[in-house]
Amino acid sequence: MTKRTGLIIYYKTPKVLGRIKRLTDLKYYNKDKKYAVAYVEEKKFDHVYKQLTKLRHVKKVEQSKFDMADYHIDFNVK
């Protein structure tokens, strides 16, 4: 099983979604709020991150905090 990293991509126009699909495993997008959630293999993260930030209609790219080691969620709340 390959390790993947989550990305949150903020864009200006939905025209860029096709390019995002080619570079990543696009899982969800919201055209009204103009953001997308995608996954990338950890090996390719740096390369894909650079390519996404260079795209014309992309405002910002963030790594998902859920995947970070210092971010912890306790699901066993009683």
Biopython code that builds the backbone (N, CA, C, O; Angstrom):
import numpy as np
from Bio.PDB.StructureBuilder import StructureBuilder

atoms = [
    (1, "MET", "N", (0.841, -1.182, 0.000)),
    (1, "MET", "CA", (0.000, 0.000, 0.000)),
    (1, "MET", "C", (0.889, 1.248, 0.000)),
    (1, "MET", "O", (1.817, 1.355, 0.801)),
    (2, "THR", "N", (0.607, 2.162, -0.876)),
    (2, "THR", "CA", (1.408, 3.377, -0.966)),
    (2, "THR", "C", (0.887, 4.426, 0.006)),
    (2, "THR", "O", (-0.320, 4.564, 0.204)),
    (3, "LYS", "N", (1.811, 5.160, 0.607)),
    (3, "LYS", "CA", (1.427, 6.243, 1.511)),
    (3, "LYS", "C", (1.033, 7.447, 0.679)),
    (3, "LYS", "O", (1.697, 7.793, -0.298)),
    (4, "ARG", "N", (-0.056, 8.076, 1.082)),
    (4, "ARG", "CA", (-0.549, 9.241, 0.352)),
    (4, "ARG", "C", (-0.675, 10.430, 1.290)),
    (4, "ARG", "O", (-0.845, 10.281, 2.500)),
    (5, "THR", "N", (-0.588, 11.609, 0.700)),
    (5, "THR", "CA", (-0.721, 12.856, 1.440)),
    (5, "THR", "C", (-1.913, 13.624, 0.888)),
    (5, "THR", "O", (-2.103, 13.703, -0.326)),
    (6, "GLY", "N", (-2.707, 14.185, 1.779)),
    (6, "GLY", "CA", (-3.869, 14.965, 1.368)),
    (6, "GLY", "C", (-3.496, 16.406, 1.060)),
    (6, "GLY", "O", (-2.618, 16.985, 1.699)),
    (7, "LEU", "N", (-4.174, 16.971, 0.077)),
    (7, "LEU", "CA", (-3.963, 18.367, -0.303)),
    (7, "LEU", "C", (-5.297, 19.091, -0.343)),
    (7, "LEU", "O", (-6.313, 18.519, -0.734)),
    (8, "ILE", "N", (-5.287, 20.340, 0.060)),
    (8, "ILE", "CA", (-6.435, 21.221, -0.122)),
    (8, "ILE", "C", (-5.979, 22.294, -1.091)),
    (8, "ILE", "O", (-5.013, 23.011, -0.830)),
    (9, "ILE", "N", (-6.677, 22.400, -2.211)),
    (9, "ILE", "CA", (-6.274, 23.300, -3.286)),
    (9, "ILE", "C", (-7.361, 24.353, -3.464)),
    (9, "ILE", "O", (-8.516, 24.021, -3.727)),
    (10, "TYR", "N", (-6.991, 25.615, -3.321)),
    (10, "TYR", "CA", (-7.907, 26.728, -3.529)),
    (10, "TYR", "C", (-7.658, 27.287, -4.927)),
    (10, "TYR", "O", (-6.515, 27.557, -5.294)),
    (11, "TYR", "N", (-8.715, 27.460, -5.699)),
    (11, "TYR", "CA", (-8.550, 27.908, -7.082)),
    (11, "TYR", "C", (-9.460, 29.087, -7.389)),
    (11, "TYR", "O", (-10.412, 29.362, -6.658)),
    (12, "LYS", "N", (-9.152, 29.788, -8.495)),
    (12, "LYS", "CA", (-9.931, 30.958, -8.906)),
    (12, "LYS", "C", (-11.096, 30.583, -9.812)),
    (12, "LYS", "O", (-12.194, 31.119, -9.663)),
    (13, "THR", "N", (-10.866, 29.666, -10.750)),
    (13, "THR", "CA", (-11.924, 29.232, -11.664)),
    (13, "THR", "C", (-11.919, 27.710, -11.769)),
    (13, "THR", "O", (-10.865, 27.087, -11.633)),
    (14, "PRO", "N", (-13.069, 27.108, -12.006)),
    (14, "PRO", "CA", (-13.146, 25.648, -12.128)),
    (14, "PRO", "C", (-12.451, 25.103, -13.383)),
    (14, "PRO", "O", (-12.350, 23.887, -13.544)),
    (15, "LYS", "N", (-11.979, 25.968, -14.258)),
    (15, "LYS", "CA", (-11.270, 25.527, -15.461)),
    (15, "LYS", "C", (-10.033, 24.709, -15.113)),
    (15, "LYS", "O", (-9.622, 23.842, -15.885)),
    (16, "VAL", "N", (-9.449, 24.975, -13.976)),
    (16, "VAL", "CA", (-8.197, 24.337, -13.577)),
    (16, "VAL", "C", (-8.408, 22.913, -13.037)),
    (16, "VAL", "O", (-7.434, 22.190, -12.831)),
    (17, "LEU", "N", (-9.650, 22.504, -12.807)),
    (17, "LEU", "CA", (-9.919, 21.188, -12.227)),
    (17, "LEU", "C", (-9.412, 20.047, -13.109)),
    (17, "LEU", "O", (-8.994, 19.012, -12.590)),
    (18, "GLY", "N", (-9.442, 20.215, -14.407)),
    (18, "GLY", "CA", (-8.927, 19.184, -15.314)),
    (18, "GLY", "C", (-7.448, 18.935, -15.104)),
    (18, "GLY", "O", (-7.003, 17.787, -15.087)),
    (19, "ARG", "N", (-6.693, 19.997, -14.946)),
    (19, "ARG", "CA", (-5.251, 19.851, -14.701)),
    (19, "ARG", "C", (-4.981, 19.255, -13.327)),
    (19, "ARG", "O", (-4.060, 18.455, -13.160)),
    (20, "ILE", "N", (-5.788, 19.645, -12.345)),
    (20, "ILE", "CA", (-5.628, 19.083, -11.000)),
    (20, "ILE", "C", (-5.894, 17.579, -11.043)),
    (20, "ILE", "O", (-5.194, 16.807, -10.387)),
    (21, "LYS", "N", (-6.901, 17.160, -11.809)),
    (21, "LYS", "CA", (-7.211, 15.731, -11.949)),
    (21, "LYS", "C", (-6.047, 14.960, -12.548)),
    (21, "LYS", "O", (-5.770, 13.834, -12.136)),
    (22, "ARG", "N", (-5.366, 15.552, -13.513)),
    (22, "ARG", "CA", (-4.240, 14.867, -14.161)),
    (22, "ARG", "C", (-3.046, 14.717, -13.224)),
    (22, "ARG", "O", (-2.311, 13.733, -13.311)),
    (23, "LEU", "N", (-2.848, 15.681, -12.330)),
    (23, "LEU", "CA", (-1.696, 15.650, -11.439)),
    (23, "LEU", "C", (-1.937, 14.861, -10.154)),
    (23, "LEU", "O", (-0.997, 14.319, -9.572)),
    (24, "THR", "N", (-3.189, 14.795, -9.709)),
    (24, "THR", "CA", (-3.502, 14.197, -8.405)),
    (24, "THR", "C", (-4.654, 13.206, -8.524)),
    (24, "THR", "O", (-5.208, 12.986, -9.602)),
    (25, "ASP", "N", (-4.991, 12.621, -7.395)),
    (25, "ASP", "CA", (-6.189, 11.794, -7.289)),
    (25, "ASP", "C", (-7.268, 12.681, -6.658)),
    (25, "ASP", "O", (-7.418, 12.717, -5.437)),
    (26, "LEU", "N", (-8.005, 13.383, -7.495)),
    (26, "LEU", "CA", (-9.014, 14.346, -7.049)),
    (26, "LEU", "C", (-10.203, 13.604, -6.455)),
    (26, "LEU", "O", (-10.792, 12.747, -7.113)),
    (27, "LYS", "N", (-10.559, 13.927, -5.214)),
    (27, "LYS", "CA", (-11.655, 13.250, -4.526)),
    (27, "LYS", "C", (-12.904, 14.111, -4.394)),
    (27, "LYS", "O", (-14.021, 13.599, -4.471)),
    (28, "TYR", "N", (-12.727, 15.406, -4.196)),
    (28, "TYR", "CA", (-13.883, 16.276, -3.951)),
    (28, "TYR", "C", (-13.545, 17.690, -4.382)),
    (28, "TYR", "O", (-12.409, 18.139, -4.229)),
    (29, "TYR", "N", (-14.530, 18.389, -4.919)),
    (29, "TYR", "CA", (-14.360, 19.812, -5.197)),
    (29, "TYR", "C", (-15.687, 20.525, -4.993)),
    (29, "TYR", "O", (-16.757, 19.937, -5.152)),
    (30, "ASN", "N", (-15.599, 21.800, -4.640)),
    (30, "ASN", "CA", (-16.776, 22.622, -4.431)),
    (30, "ASN", "C", (-16.622, 23.862, -5.311)),
    (30, "ASN", "O", (-15.740, 24.690, -5.081)),
    (31, "LYS", "N", (-17.475, 23.980, -6.305)),
    (31, "LYS", "CA", (-17.357, 25.090, -7.247)),
    (31, "LYS", "C", (-17.760, 26.421, -6.626)),
    (31, "LYS", "O", (-17.233, 27.464, -7.014)),
    (32, "ASP", "N", (-18.680, 26.405, -5.671)),
    (32, "ASP", "CA", (-19.108, 27.648, -5.028)),
    (32, "ASP", "C", (-18.019, 28.221, -4.122)),
    (32, "ASP", "O", (-17.728, 29.416, -4.169)),
    (33, "LYS", "N", (-17.427, 27.368, -3.306)),
    (33, "LYS", "CA", (-16.400, 27.830, -2.369)),
    (33, "LYS", "C", (-15.000, 27.763, -2.968)),
    (33, "LYS", "O", (-14.038, 28.221, -2.351)),
    (34, "LYS", "N", (-14.884, 27.197, -4.163)),
    (34, "LYS", "CA", (-13.644, 27.171, -4.951)),
    (34, "LYS", "C", (-12.472, 26.513, -4.227)),
    (34, "LYS", "O", (-11.407, 27.108, -4.057)),
    (35, "TYR", "N", (-12.700, 25.260, -3.804)),
    (35, "TYR", "CA", (-11.606, 24.476, -3.251)),
    (35, "TYR", "C", (-11.771, 23.022, -3.668)),
    (35, "TYR", "O", (-12.866, 22.584, -4.019)),
    (36, "ALA", "N", (-10.673, 22.284, -3.625)),
    (36, "ALA", "CA", (-10.683, 20.872, -3.987)),
    (36, "ALA", "C", (-9.857, 20.092, -2.971)),
    (36, "ALA", "O", (-8.908, 20.616, -2.389)),
    (37, "VAL", "N", (-10.233, 18.831, -2.767)),
    (37, "VAL", "CA", (-9.493, 17.924, -1.901)),
    (37, "VAL", "C", (-8.945, 16.816, -2.783)),
    (37, "VAL", "O", (-9.688, 16.177, -3.528)),
    (38, "ALA", "N", (-7.641, 16.593, -2.693)),
    (38, "ALA", "CA", (-6.993, 15.593, -3.543)),
    (38, "ALA", "C", (-5.914, 14.869, -2.748)),
    (38, "ALA", "O", (-5.491, 15.323, -1.685)),
    (39, "TYR", "N", (-5.481, 13.737, -3.285)),
    (39, "TYR", "CA", (-4.422, 12.954, -2.667)),
    (39, "TYR", "C", (-3.289, 12.741, -3.656)),
    (39, "TYR", "O", (-3.505, 12.660, -4.865)),
    (40, "VAL", "N", (-2.061, 12.651, -3.112)),
    (40, "VAL", "CA", (-0.857, 12.443, -3.906)),
    (40, "VAL", "C", (0.015, 11.431, -3.170)),
    (40, "VAL", "O", (0.032, 11.405, -1.940)),
    (41, "GLU", "N", (0.738, 10.598, -3.918)),
    (41, "GLU", "CA", (1.699, 9.693, -3.298)),
    (41, "GLU", "C", (2.795, 10.529, -2.636)),
    (41, "GLU", "O", (3.207, 11.560, -3.167)),
    (42, "GLU", "N", (3.263, 10.070, -1.466)),
    (42, "GLU", "CA", (4.277, 10.829, -0.729)),
    (42, "GLU", "C", (5.559, 11.029, -1.534)),
    (42, "GLU", "O", (6.215, 12.063, -1.407)),
    (43, "LYS", "N", (5.919, 10.043, -2.362)),
    (43, "LYS", "CA", (7.139, 10.152, -3.174)),
    (43, "LYS", "C", (7.044, 11.318, -4.152)),
    (43, "LYS", "O", (8.042, 11.985, -4.423)),
    (44, "LYS", "N", (5.857, 11.564, -4.678)),
    (44, "LYS", "CA", (5.654, 12.580, -5.708)),
    (44, "LYS", "C", (5.190, 13.924, -5.145)),
    (44, "LYS", "O", (4.955, 14.861, -5.907)),
    (45, "PHE", "N", (5.057, 14.029, -3.833)),
    (45, "PHE", "CA", (4.454, 15.211, -3.227)),
    (45, "PHE", "C", (5.167, 16.506, -3.612)),
    (45, "PHE", "O", (4.523, 17.457, -4.056)),
    (46, "ASP", "N", (6.480, 16.552, -3.447)),
    (46, "ASP", "CA", (7.218, 17.796, -3.722)),
    (46, "ASP", "C", (7.063, 18.237, -5.172)),
    (46, "ASP", "O", (6.839, 19.415, -5.451)),
    (47, "HIS", "N", (7.183, 17.288, -6.089)),
    (47, "HIS", "CA", (7.067, 17.592, -7.521)),
    (47, "HIS", "C", (5.660, 18.105, -7.870)),
    (47, "HIS", "O", (5.515, 19.109, -8.567)),
    (48, "VAL", "N", (4.639, 17.414, -7.382)),
    (48, "VAL", "CA", (3.255, 17.805, -7.674)),
    (48, "VAL", "C", (2.911, 19.130, -7.005)),
    (48, "VAL", "O", (2.215, 19.958, -7.592)),
    (49, "TYR", "N", (3.394, 19.339, -5.778)),
    (49, "TYR", "CA", (3.139, 20.593, -5.062)),
    (49, "TYR", "C", (3.676, 21.779, -5.857)),
    (49, "TYR", "O", (2.996, 22.795, -6.002)),
    (50, "LYS", "N", (4.901, 21.647, -6.373)),
    (50, "LYS", "CA", (5.491, 22.722, -7.177)),
    (50, "LYS", "C", (4.683, 22.974, -8.444)),
    (50, "LYS", "O", (4.460, 24.122, -8.829)),
    (51, "GLN", "N", (4.247, 21.896, -9.089)),
    (51, "GLN", "CA", (3.461, 22.060, -10.316)),
    (51, "GLN", "C", (2.117, 22.726, -10.041)),
    (51, "GLN", "O", (1.673, 23.575, -10.813)),
    (52, "LEU", "N", (1.473, 22.345, -8.945)),
    (52, "LEU", "CA", (0.175, 22.938, -8.603)),
    (52, "LEU", "C", (0.305, 24.423, -8.285)),
    (52, "LEU", "O", (-0.532, 25.222, -8.706)),
    (53, "THR", "N", (1.340, 24.797, -7.551)),
    (53, "THR", "CA", (1.501, 26.211, -7.192)),
    (53, "THR", "C", (1.824, 27.068, -8.413)),
    (53, "THR", "O", (1.570, 28.272, -8.403)),
    (54, "LYS", "N", (2.378, 26.467, -9.456)),
    (54, "LYS", "CA", (2.690, 27.213, -10.675)),
    (54, "LYS", "C", (1.484, 27.391, -11.592)),
    (54, "LYS", "O", (1.519, 28.226, -12.497)),
    (55, "LEU", "N", (0.422, 26.623, -11.375)),
    (55, "LEU", "CA", (-0.755, 26.738, -12.234)),
    (55, "LEU", "C", (-1.382, 28.128, -12.106)),
    (55, "LEU", "O", (-1.438, 28.707, -11.021)),
    (56, "ARG", "N", (-1.832, 28.624, -13.203)),
    (56, "ARG", "CA", (-2.309, 30.003, -13.304)),
    (56, "ARG", "C", (-3.518, 30.317, -12.411)),
    (56, "ARG", "O", (-3.553, 31.367, -11.770)),
    (57, "HIS", "N", (-4.484, 29.435, -12.367)),
    (57, "HIS", "CA", (-5.731, 29.709, -11.651)),
    (57, "HIS", "C", (-5.773, 29.115, -10.239)),
    (57, "HIS", "O", (-6.840, 29.053, -9.628)),
    (58, "VAL", "N", (-4.629, 28.681, -9.722)),
    (58, "VAL", "CA", (-4.570, 28.146, -8.360)),
    (58, "VAL", "C", (-4.106, 29.253, -7.419)),
    (58, "VAL", "O", (-3.047, 29.847, -7.622)),
    (59, "LYS", "N", (-4.910, 29.527, -6.381)),
    (59, "LYS", "CA", (-4.567, 30.558, -5.398)),
    (59, "LYS", "C", (-3.561, 30.044, -4.382)),
    (59, "LYS", "O", (-2.531, 30.668, -4.128)),
    (60, "LYS", "N", (-3.889, 28.872, -3.797)),
    (60, "LYS", "CA", (-3.103, 28.369, -2.676)),
    (60, "LYS", "C", (-3.218, 26.851, -2.608)),
    (60, "LYS", "O", (-4.261, 26.282, -2.931)),
    (61, "VAL", "N", (-2.138, 26.204, -2.184)),
    (61, "VAL", "CA", (-2.125, 24.751, -1.979)),
    (61, "VAL", "C", (-1.655, 24.496, -0.560)),
    (61, "VAL", "O", (-0.614, 25.004, -0.143)),
    (62, "GLU", "N", (-2.426, 23.703, 0.189)),
    (62, "GLU", "CA", (-2.070, 23.367, 1.575)),
    (62, "GLU", "C", (-2.002, 21.863, 1.733)),
    (62, "GLU", "O", (-2.768, 21.123, 1.116)),
    (63, "GLN", "N", (-1.074, 21.420, 2.570)),
    (63, "GLN", "CA", (-1.037, 20.010, 2.925)),
    (63, "GLN", "C", (-2.087, 19.788, 4.011)),
    (63, "GLN", "O", (-2.243, 20.614, 4.911)),
    (64, "SER", "N", (-2.791, 18.692, 3.922)),
    (64, "SER", "CA", (-3.837, 18.395, 4.889)),
    (64, "SER", "C", (-3.231, 18.229, 6.282)),
    (64, "SER", "O", (-2.243, 17.515, 6.448)),
    (65, "LYS", "N", (-3.815, 18.880, 7.272)),
    (65, "LYS", "CA", (-3.336, 18.775, 8.647)),
    (65, "LYS", "C", (-3.651, 17.416, 9.245)),
    (65, "LYS", "O", (-3.003, 16.984, 10.199)),
    (66, "PHE", "N", (-4.632, 16.752, 8.692)),
    (66, "PHE", "CA", (-5.024, 15.431, 9.191)),
    (66, "PHE", "C", (-3.893, 14.419, 9.004)),
    (66, "PHE", "O", (-3.774, 13.481, 9.793)),
    (67, "ASP", "N", (-3.064, 14.594, 7.978)),
    (67, "ASP", "CA", (-1.970, 13.667, 7.689)),
    (67, "ASP", "C", (-0.706, 13.968, 8.478)),
    (67, "ASP", "O", (0.190, 13.126, 8.528)),
    (68, "MET", "N", (-0.604, 15.130, 9.089)),
    (68, "MET", "CA", (0.612, 15.525, 9.786)),
    (68, "MET", "C", (0.749, 14.777, 11.112)),
    (68, "MET", "O", (-0.241, 14.496, 11.788)),
    (69, "ALA", "N", (1.992, 14.460, 11.471)),
    (69, "ALA", "CA", (2.259, 13.666, 12.672)),
    (69, "ALA", "C", (1.909, 14.421, 13.950)),
    (69, "ALA", "O", (1.442, 13.810, 14.911)),
    (70, "ASP", "N", (2.123, 15.737, 13.981)),
    (70, "ASP", "CA", (1.875, 16.504, 15.204)),
    (70, "ASP", "C", (0.397, 16.875, 15.380)),
    (70, "ASP", "O", (0.029, 17.471, 16.392)),
    (71, "TYR", "N", (-0.432, 16.534, 14.425)),
    (71, "TYR", "CA", (-1.863, 16.805, 14.509)),
    (71, "TYR", "C", (-2.551, 15.513, 14.918)),
    (71, "TYR", "O", (-2.472, 14.516, 14.200)),
    (72, "HIS", "N", (-3.222, 15.518, 16.057)),
    (72, "HIS", "CA", (-3.815, 14.291, 16.588)),
    (72, "HIS", "C", (-5.297, 14.510, 16.905)),
    (72, "HIS", "O", (-5.678, 15.501, 17.528)),
    (73, "ILE", "N", (-6.105, 13.572, 16.466)),
    (73, "ILE", "CA", (-7.532, 13.602, 16.771)),
    (73, "ILE", "C", (-7.853, 12.359, 17.582)),
    (73, "ILE", "O", (-7.491, 11.248, 17.193)),
    (74, "ASP", "N", (-8.522, 12.539, 18.691)),
    (74, "ASP", "CA", (-8.907, 11.400, 19.529)),
    (74, "ASP", "C", (-10.363, 11.052, 19.199)),
    (74, "ASP", "O", (-11.284, 11.795, 19.536)),
    (75, "PHE", "N", (-10.548, 9.908, 18.534)),
    (75, "PHE", "CA", (-11.882, 9.466, 18.166)),
    (75, "PHE", "C", (-12.586, 8.684, 19.272)),
    (75, "PHE", "O", (-13.758, 8.336, 19.134)),
    (76, "ASN", "N", (-11.879, 8.406, 20.365)),
    (76, "ASN", "CA", (-12.441, 7.630, 21.457)),
    (76, "ASN", "C", (-12.964, 8.540, 22.568)),
    (76, "ASN", "O", (-12.656, 8.323, 23.740)),
    (77, "VAL", "N", (-13.731, 9.530, 22.219)),
    (77, "VAL", "CA", (-14.280, 10.460, 23.194)),
    (77, "VAL", "C", (-15.510, 9.836, 23.828)),
    (77, "VAL", "O", (-16.382, 9.309, 23.137)),
    (78, "LYS", "N", (-15.572, 9.900, 25.154)),
    (78, "LYS", "CA", (-16.711, 9.307, 25.866)),
    (78, "LYS", "C", (-17.558, 10.367, 26.509)),
    (78, "LYS", "O", (-18.560, 10.052, 27.150)),
]
sb = StructureBuilder()
sb.init_structure("model")
sb.init_model(0)
sb.init_chain("A")
sb.init_seg("    ")
for serial, (resi, resn, name, xyz) in enumerate(atoms, 1):
    if name == "N":
        sb.init_residue(resn, " ", resi, " ")
    sb.init_atom(name, np.array(xyz, "f"), 0.0, 1.0, " ", f" {name:<3s}", serial, name[0])
structure = sb.get_structure()
